[in-house]
Amino acid sequence: MLEAKALACARGGETVLTGVDLTLAAGEMVAILGTNGAGKSTLLATLSGELPPSAGEVLLAGRPISAWPSQERARRLAVLPQSSSLAFGFSVEEVVAMGRLPHQEGLARDRKVIAEALHASDVTHLAKRSYLRLSGGEKQRVHLARVMAQIESGSGRSCLLLDEPTASLDLMHQQLILQRACDIAAAGGAVLVVLHDLNLAARYADRIMLLDQGRVSACGSPWQVLEADRIQQVFGVTVQVERHPLHDAPLIII
């Protein structure tokens, strides 16, 4: 569904990523891990078409990402950046409705999708409130609802790219948001999520790509990637890796 081939990326004339290969298939959720400055956000920006690669190519449904008309691409690919801000006092409902701009399915359909997205992100009770009056975590959930509304119509053939979506969320909403991402993948969509929490990645991701200084250190299942020696090498932290008592996933103990 979304593919990167021999990708290299640069910012300000400095190479940030080199030799990245990634295939994001329908029905899976892939987590990107790495230290600060490893190139995680740059990778998402390149995969979304925001940042042209300095080498290699990005394909969406087999077509170069740059060949997609912007409105058509927006119906197939939605991006939640690391930070989003609005300077005007739109209501929460109006912000989520912005996700429907690429679609032309009628007002009744839009209202239904918006209501479902508000509920999925647990912000229905905030629908009429001004966006400017929200906390940081509430704003994050509103923007997640917006991108979910954007891809809903084609959730079975769409990609969702999330850059640190849990950064400002409490424990309950971290679990909620990642479960919603899993639901999108289970419905046939594809999700790529940047995370810092190794245990969240281990719990929710089908595969993990670990970046180290702009290169892929490892890519595979959580069990294959989250080995104690590799975590020590990349993050400089000594950990113990055990089996989670409730899930078939690694549990990282610091």
Secondary structure, DSSP 8 states (H G I E B T S, - for coil): -EEEEEEEEEETTEEEEEEEEEEE-TT-EEEEEE-TTSSHHHHHHHHTTSS--SEEEEEETTEEGGGS-HHHHHHHEEEE-S-----S--BHHHHHHGGGTT--S-HHHHHHHHHHHHHHTT-GGGTTSBGGGS-HHHHHHHHHHHHHHHHGGGTTS-EEEEESTTTT--HHHHHHHHHHHHHHHHTT-EEEEE-S-HHHHHHH-SEEEEEETTEEEEEE-HHHH--HHHHHHHH----EEEE-SSSSSEEEE-
